[in-house]
Amino acid sequence: MTIGKKEAYHTLTPHPSLEIFFEVFTFRSTIGNCLEKLYKRFRTPYFGIFVLNKPYLVIKNPELIRSVLITDFNYFRDRSTEADETCDPIVSQFLFVMKYPEWKPLRAKVTPVFTTAKIKNMLGLINEVAEEMKVYIETILHADSVEAKEVCAKYTTDVIATCAFGIKSHSFQHKDAEFRVIGRKMFEFNLRNAFCQSCYFMAPSLVKSLKFSFFDRSIYKFTREVFWATLEERKKTNTKRNDIIDVINQIRENSSSNDEIKFEGDRVVAQALMFYGAGFETTSGAMSFALYELCLHPTIQNKVREEIKLVLSRYGSITYEALQELKYMDMVLSETLRKYPALPFLDRICVEDYKIPNTDVVIEKGTSIFIPVFGLHYDPDYYPDPEKFDPERFSEINKGSNPACCYLPFGDGPRICIGAKFGLMEIKIGLVRILSEFEVKRSVDTPVPIEFETKCLLVASKVGLPMKFSRVTD
Ligand code: HEM
């Protein structure tokens, strides 16, 4: 049987599933939640669905997921997400969206941005922002309820603005700081963003015919201006800050006409914007969901705080080495990303006919693939009592007990998240700064249980994550 041919889907899909995807475009549900529902409904290792008449293969089986993401990557090396230059001159240049053959040399070019040495160099910049966050939290302690997502978004906005653009964006001092406004515009829960961004993943043909951009175009104008002005300023003053913009500029300057791809113009600006977009919303989400679970679980919160105290007493300050010793915090973050994976699904496209090992089923070239991350992360076969927040699932003893590829907060294989190490370091520094001086508690506004926002591709709470901050008392 060949998957990709429409007839085959009727055999693979015992129930029509078009109505479920209708939910996405009427904003009743997200792609991630729809795929989770389907994951629970089908007992087969994979199943087919239609999205606007286009067949997709949804893969449940971790072994087959491993083949797609890692071992047989060459057959599935591109995402199905599409953007072309005429619709979106910037997002079409994102490493995330780019396809072979351009993706490979571009990934190789930008990988050095996140070497351990470069990340260590950025630690000082991040610590400065964490200090500003601490000062800001001191001013909101009187409030009965504070939006933790906003506190974390201010922090991660300022971190990525300073690390990726070399600019102090002062989100804690000004409610409408320019970078924060741009960040809000990028991921605001509104119909324009929900429709356009879902189409990039689920209906690329609509994007091409209607020619809409992924983000509001004013964001591109702002980014180009800021990026080139910063580079110009650095050239004039001969300044180096060891940040992402320096590395991007170094790559640009070292590029030659013999390179497989040209690294110039909007392609350069795009990488800075991508680091900004990919870097602030994912990390602020993970950090605020961690605070949310900690405010509901004071015992776990105290255990994290005790670990921070112990490690800081040994190292004196937040060094890179100190962060590596925060093993329990690492477990808490892993469990947070299980319950709230920023991207609740992964996508790939089959670029050459692929025979599924040990079957006579062939996935036809051109077939789009969805991997239902939410479904896997809430599967009781892998995570018993999946709604329970239990960091012990990720202890040294327990973490190896599940098959590979049923835990995918950062994806896997050659297209795994490039900023995972940087993002985790940023979150850990932020949490150390908050939890060593403050306590988070459930307030009357804290939502329990969480209802997910349906007008957003990423995992987000519909009503935010309000909670009470107070000073640690002991
Ligand atoms: C908690 C934080 C983060 C989470 C949960 C996250 C999650 C993800 C996921 C799920 C993917 C797709 C992987 C795949 O398809 O296999 C991805 C890709 C990517 N992420 Fe992240 N991310 C985070 C932080 C960051 C940061 C801080 C940056 C950069 C500053 C970043 C840059 C990227 C890029 C460039 C890609 C595309 C890689 C490629 O296609 O080669 N991410 N991320």
Boltz pocket constraint, residues with backbone or C-beta under 6 A from the ligand:
constraints:
  - pocket:
      binder: B
      contacts: [[A, 95], [A, 96], [A, 97], [A, 107], [A, 274], [A, 275], [A, 276], [A, 278], [A, 279], [A, 280], [A, 282], [A, 283], [A, 286], [A, 337], [A, 341], [A, 342], [A, 343], [A, 345], [A, 346], [A, 347], [A, 408], [A, 409], [A, 410], [A, 411], [A, 412], [A, 413], [A, 414], [A, 415], [A, 416], [A, 417], [A, 418], [A, 419], [A, 420], [A, 422], [A, 423], [A, 424]]
      max_distance: 6.0
